[in-house]
Amino acid sequence: MARIRLAVLLALAALAAAAAATAAEEGAQSQSTYIIHLAPDHPALSAAHNGGGGAALLRRLLPRRLRAPRPRVLYSYRHAATGIAARLTPEQAEHAAAGDGVLAVYPDQARQLHTTHTPAFLHLTQAAGLLPAAARGASSVVVGVLDTGIYPIDRASFAPAAGLGPPPASFSGGCVSTAAFNASAYCNSKLIGAKLFYKGYEAALGHPMDEKEESKSPLDTEGHGTHTASTAAGSPVDGAGLFDYAKGQAVGMDPGARIAAYKICWLPGCYDSDILAAMDEAVADGVDVISLSVGANGYAPKFFEDSIAIGAFHAVSKGVVVSCSAGNSGPGEYTAVNIAPWILTVGASTVDREFPADVVLGDGRVFGGVSLYAGEPLDSAQLPLVFAGDCGSRLCIVGDLDSEKVAGKIVLCERGNNARVEKGAAVKLAGGAGMILANTAESGEELIADAHLVPATMVGQKFGDQIKRYVQTDPSPTATILFRGTVISESPPAPQVAAFSSRGPNYRAPEILKPDVTAPGVNILAAWTGAAAPTDLDIDPRRVEFNIISGTSMSCPHVSGLAALLRQAHLDWSPAAIKSALMTTAYNVDNSGETIKDLATGAESTPFVRGAGHVDPNGALDPGLLYDAGTDDYIAFLCSLGYPASLISIFTRDAAAADCSRTYASPGDLNYPAFAAVFSSYGDSVTYHRVVRNVGRNSSAVYHPKIVSPSGVEVTVSPSKLAFDEQHQSLGYEITIAASGNPVIVDGKFTFGSITWSDGAHDVTSPIAVTWPYNGGAAAAAAMQLVQGHAAGAAIVYLMKEWRDGKNSCTGLSTKGDEPPLPSPGLDHAVATAAPALESLSTYIVHVAPAHAPRSSRPRVLSTAYTSFLRDSLPARPAPRLLYSYAHAATGFAARLTGAQAAHLATRGSVLAVVPDATQHPHTTLTPSFLGLSTSSGLLPASTGATGVVIGVIDTGVYPKDRASFAADPALPPPPATFRGRCVSTPEFNASAYCNSKLVGAKFFGLGYEAAHGGAVEVEETDSRSPLDTNGHGTHTSSTAAGSAVADAAFFDYAKGRAVGVAPGARIASYKACWARGCASSDILMAFDEAIKDGVDVISVSLGAVGSAPQFYSDSTAVGAFSAVRKGIVVSASAGNAGPGELTAVNVAPWFLTVGASTVNRQFPANVVLGNGDNFTGTSLYAGAPLGASKIPLVYGGDVGSSVCQTGDLDPSKIAGKIVVCDPGVNARAAKGEAVKLAGGAGAILVSSKAFGEQALSSPHLLPATAVTFAAAEKIKRYIRANASPVATIVFLGTVIGATPSSPRMASFSSRGPNLRAPEILKPDVTAPGVDILAAWTGENSPSELDSDTRRVKFNIISGTSMSCPHVSGLAALLRQAHPGWSPAAIKSALMTTAYNVDSAGDTIKDMSTGEASTPFVRGAGHVDPNAALDPGLVYDAGTDDYVSFLCAIGYSARQIAVLTRDGSVTDCSTRRGSAGDLNYPAFSVVFKSTKSKVTQRRVVRNVGRDPVATYTASVAGPAGVLVAVEPRTLRFSATQQTQEYAITFTPQQGSVAEKYTFGSVVWSDGKHKVTSPIAITWPASQQVAAM
């Protein structure tokens, strides 16, 4: 038998020489661990097996003279290998290697874990800015929410948070108890008021409300009020979500504020009389902010007819901020309501979250849609598709669809007439399987997600038309709907103004810009009632604690909460000042740096759409200047509108105050933080006056104007600067907006610009809007009505129409129906041409002149006085009935009167006006959430979670203490009988307590490691001599592969959600072979041995060689894996983290399933903002308090002692309080941050390796720190060098989940091919998620692994091919359960041939190291697609004999092959023909030795599809410079499991190929399956590299 290979002898000789050199000092040769591979028939084995053990075996191997020092056997291998591991001197090892029957002797080697250790970071909004500034005072602000009531039962949003003191003494309100509302139980120091106002509603009904349908109490049975109240001021609630969707912390804008709920809205809507009564009560109670997400239906009423405007005037005069929704009647012009200048009017815009649900047609086209469907999704299989117009009702009206035509099919319905969710219900009731809801031209591309009761999605008009054409032209149209869950991303940009958000110009006062601001109002999660379904459909039985809905109703309470915070932070600011701060600091660019878009048009929004911009809470804390206004200013404004004193008195409640001796030349002269000019001609100009107050910290600030003039307009300002001498000083200026003669009008109607006053620290910005002459129709008509109608000052009866249609027709978007038509612009719908029948009673609001009103505000006094007034003023029949008395929001009362009685009262001198009650509606689009369940279809249910499979994890052990990931589900059956393993107990590992039907095995193997590192005592100082994982790596990989489902898993509160292994039903057997300083090959091999003996089904190995991949026969992992695969065990192994260099992949034997690492669609951005405004995206998992908003000094580590930021080398005197830039290399990333912290630094910017290109790696730093790319760092360093005082800050942006950047992308660290040991075998095989993976963690180690880090966590987020490997191990377990007859090679084939190679953007998966498209040497066959792998169509199979032929082909000797085969046979390679590329592998890697050679490789495929009769045709994408021929081109199968063979020939073409490698693919398809294999060509120029 031949001797061992020369390389091994040389290695042994080197070891012997090294040992000899030290022998003189040590007195004897030192021993090392060696693995001895023996022939199966070696006589020493029988001696060992017959009781002599390893010692007897060694006695046969070594002569007496070499038995000192005494050799020691560590392991005997019988399953993963044949032989032993022993402690030997180099001389002993050399002698043993020369013996007969000894196949090989190899020194033990340390292997390193494949991981990039990146624990999580927590983003805290409480750290800086407005919230902490407001929290410095006592929580004394009360937000009054006028809405549908409140539902506090078991709602943590309305429970007082810890530390919340008693309510402010200034609040005199309380909670009303009823049978349905137990005030003593429901109210507390958070919810301090709860009242109801229903008399106007019941009066309109003509009878008491039906308490079976709604609750006559403050209790919210609709949900809207609960949602708005918790949005404004709800207490923090962890783990909030709709079902498991959008899970995280729900908290109001001002969590410390108190809530007083005033229920004013009922089933048909909200009556003016009730609204005004509630406002009256709220002012009397002493609220600080009123939040009112209610408004008129139709165009905005005149101010003196608008109870909200009247009540708000009184509230504002008392210092109460009134925040109101603008309405949901967009995108038409003049649609905004609540437009009085004293109201803070809020539009709605998006956040960076979407709910995509895509339509996939049978022809392969994909159309994006949206949905919040929360039930079982459709199977991936296509279903028949029909158009509802062909089945009885194109609008999908309940009862109109033909069940025979829609049963089991997806139905395409058109939008309109009935509610969107009702359409889905109609399809469901008719037996349909799903619905596609398509917009018509009326709705365009506006998409609204709904919580349908059937799998459904909504698409825009363009996509809807294309789908309809497909249905009409394809003889058998099919489709499916793919629900993609939640996408949080910078694409599309956010914010964007919602199309439903009502817009300006201001219908009643066009010189006042409305809306004022925009705020989040789309898909907002907040508390919900327990009395209504999330869809509001009667057939929906679901009840939820939180819901997601949309509308300006949602944006309004955001701003109400911000107003509360500003009131707390600035107690002396008036409501106008608070509004000014929010408007002048609002921003107008989205997160892509472009002007905020209008979703209705896709173009840039204007100030008539977004107002002054999107609120910036922290900017509003310090606005620099304020535009203030008070009651006198608003009276002057009303005078400028032409209002007579009698109408103004409705607002002032004091006739003397209604004095127009002080008025404005124009309504635009009101001291408003925006400018709206209305030109009467193309030569017109207007001059407005403004006063600003200095509220900045700099008492001597000097502000200069920066003007962006609207198109066709010249804007001038006088004076040219504002120089302040002290804080709170006020200065005035004039602004002239003049048409420039013959202006170029951009859109023919309006043009826009801005003016910004800046002192270098503040930018105080006001928008400018110009309305051009020929647009005068609506605005001028409204103005003329006001002037002409009120000049005489007569008291008029204003009979207002009640806009009720019995369908809860909310303004704008509703789940109960679409938009009602608006009246024509300028129509005076307040004045009726005829009075109603005199004898019918209606509710009227009677505004009484203050001089004639009772002087007392006590309710009983008022009621008595007004009852007497009615009795004395009106005839006895029909008797009028008093409903409310107003003393705070208005002066007067509401009463039930006939039309004649109302007309009579209006003639009395003591009555200012009589206004009929009107119905108003909540501004909401009810869009509850949708939850996609991964267990509903595809591989998971087909495999039943792999409950009959055991995964053996060879790693650092497992940490099951208090780890739910390793707890057994009660429904989990007993472990499979085929598994014979067990758990080993030690003092530190209580097997009976820790092991169960989930964790079925736990063993440890450390003798090889201990021998190399000073023995057991040394090991115990750093590790646990037990299966217990003290590192964390093994716990993480085990739970990734097969961990039990754990709700609310998170790193701190970060990435909160459900953590579950890929194969949640599989059992885990842990084999600890890795320790503090690595993994000894001997221990690894023993772990394989034991796992094979125990009967595992899959082995997961996230470890590998350091440096280049070793020869297979000298690689213990490859040897053990060969034996495992021979037994039918799948072995999944990590490719390594040595990328991005070529030839770096390890675990490259073809029997391994080798896994690379790629990204998921989640990032943790932490951006660097320099003093010059430059912004660089970084990444971090820092979990402490972030830096403040202010920028701090910035230095480069190389200038302060250490460019790489090593501990002890940084100069504390030069970095204290500063941010330090640290270069890569030498020490770990987290250690660099620790070094900066120890030296007194405030933060760190870590530079990534240049080779990593676009990838920077996150770390769990102990101080504020981020990592940036090499290119970004170079720019930061240039800034430091070029500036005398460089400054920066780091902005931590939390978690971003979304489609930008595209995913997956190949991680730069992921090791690559070509295959160093067998270039004809493509490696890696596949890629899988390996970047920022959340999984279980040990309790014995910190997340950063720094000694100074005292944190302990149950879950951690780390990266590496170690993380991608167990993903694929879990998938292999699922496939093994689903297809128990498949071999390891067949399972690998299924995963490879169904893998995908395009990212979420539709482009080839990128390589982060280059930013270019990745290649098969980087990504392998592609990214795993689990559900596709369940049914691959064809598989490429291989077994032990195939692998032996492969070993012969690469030149291995019989002896070397015997190390792997272990069956005693002598392999005669002369009888085996073929090249290494002929191995039946699911990929092709061709090495051309010259440009004239051609290569033919052969393959065999087996039909495993459901169709026994199948015909597959080959299609080829040839690599550059190569002609690819397949013979035959068609494979015909007549039975399942039948095999067919084909040959593929690669011929170089004439001409030169500049690249080292070119790539292509071959795809076999039967129309249902696409069986894809990559092709990689290595050209001759690279041969010298590959042959090294």
Salt bridges, closest charged atoms under 4 A:
GLU91 OE2 - ARG65 NH1 3.86
ASP100 OD1 - ARG3 NH1 3.82
ASP147 OD1 - HIS224 ND1 2.57
GLU202 OE2 - LYS216 NZ 2.81
ASP244 OD1 - LYS247 NZ 3.04
GLU281 OE2 - LYS195 NZ 2.76
ASP285 OD2 - LYS195 NZ 3.09
GLU333 OE2 - LYS749 NZ 3.16
ASP358 OD2 - ARG484 NE 2.92
ASP363 OD2 - ARG365 NE 2.96
GLU414 OE1 - ARG394 NH1 2.52
GLU414 OE2 - LYS468 NZ 2.50
ASP450 OD2 - ARG420 NE 2.65
ASP516 OD2 - LYS514 NZ 2.79
ASP516 OD2 - LYS579 NZ 4.00
ASP540 OD1 - ARG542 NE 2.91
ASP598 OD2 - ARG503 NH1 2.80
ASP622 OD2 - ARG697 NH1 3.27
ASP622 OD2 - HIS762 NE2 2.94
ASP628 OD2 - ARG693 NH1 3.01
ASP633 OD1 - ARG662 NH2 3.11
GLU734 OE2 - HIS689 ND1 2.96
ASP759 OD2 - HIS762 ND1 3.21
ASP763 OD1 - LYS706 NZ 3.88
GLU802 OE1 - ARG804 NH2 2.81
ASP818 OD1 - ARG415 NH2 3.28
ASP818 OD1 - ARG420 NH1 3.36
GLU819 OE2 - ARG415 NH2 4.00
ASP828 OD2 - LYS302 NZ 2.84
ASP955 OD1 - HIS1033 ND1 2.63
GLU1010 OE2 - ARG1025 NE 2.40
ASP1023 OD1 - LYS1072 NZ 3.14
ASP1048 OD1 - LYS247 NZ 2.98
ASP1053 OD1 - LYS1056 NZ 3.55
GLU1090 OE2 - LYS1003 NZ 2.80
GLU1090 OE2 - LYS1093 NZ 3.27
ASP1094 OD2 - LYS1003 NZ 3.11
ASP1115 OD1 - ARG111 NH1 3.61
GLU1142 OE1 - LYS1556 NZ 3.01
ASP1223 OD1 - LYS1277 NZ 2.62
GLU1254 OE1 - ARG1305 NH1 3.66
GLU1274 OE2 - LYS1277 NZ 3.90
ASP1325 OD2 - LYS1323 NZ 2.74
GLU1345 OE2 - HIS117 NE2 3.09
ASP1349 OD2 - ARG1351 NH2 2.84
ASP1407 OD2 - ARG1312 NH1 2.85
ASP1431 OD2 - ARG1506 NH1 3.16
ASP1431 OD2 - HIS1569 NE2 2.93
ASP1437 OD2 - ARG1502 NH1 2.95
ASP1441 OD1 - ARG1472 NH2 2.83
ASP1463 OD2 - ARG1126 NH2 3.06
ASP1566 OD2 - HIS1569 ND1 3.13
